[in-house]
Structures are given as structure tokens and as C-alpha cells.
Amino acid sequence: MIIDLRIYTVKPGRVGDYLELYQHQAWPLQQKYLGRCIGWFAGLDGQPNQVVQLWAYDSQADREARRAEMTKDPDWLAYLRRMGDSGLLLHTENRFLTPTEFCPPLH
């Protein structure tokens, strides 16, 4: 199993706008194609302009196949254009993690 940790830095004061756009346009598509979302979080302190997603995959190949299918969806491509045009994102980052042998079960 791998975990895809995705960190998005949003323009100050615009996290609500980012979440609104994501929730209504991207979230349904990512649930359809990507499957196991472990969590979706907004910064509370320290980095209040960041949002973080955690997605679980069986393997890197599983992740690549799922994301490749999603990129074929015209609704996903339209979302990417809208997000790009919105100017809300300042920075994106992702990291690939693997659970330790004593990690609690991930649902």
C-alpha cells in the first residue's frame, strides 16, 4: 500500500473559495476514480492557507492507472481549467508514503 499525501497552498483568505470549487466539481470525480480517501483537512494553525488530502492505493501502479482514467474524463479536465483560471492555488506538493508495520488500519 502507498499513501499519496497532497498539500495545496491557497492564496491567503481564499481557502473557502478553493474548498467550494473543489467540493462541488472535483470531489465527486475523485471519489469515482481514486477510491480510498483517508482524509481531507484544512489548516487550522501554522499553515492556515493549506489543505491536505491523503489517498490510499494498493501500489504505485494502481495510483497511476486510477489517475490516468480520471484524466480521460472531460469533467475532470474542465475542473482543472477552472481551478487554473481561478488563480486560487499558489503551490502544490505531493509525497508518497508507506505505512509502518504498526500503523493502525487505514479505512
Secondary structure, 3 states (H helix, E strand, C coil): CEEEEEEEEECCCCHHHHHHHHHHHHHHHHHHHHCEEEEEEECCCCCCCEEEEEEEECCHHHHHHHHHHHCCCHHHHHHHHHHHHHCCEEEEEEEEECCCCCCCCCC
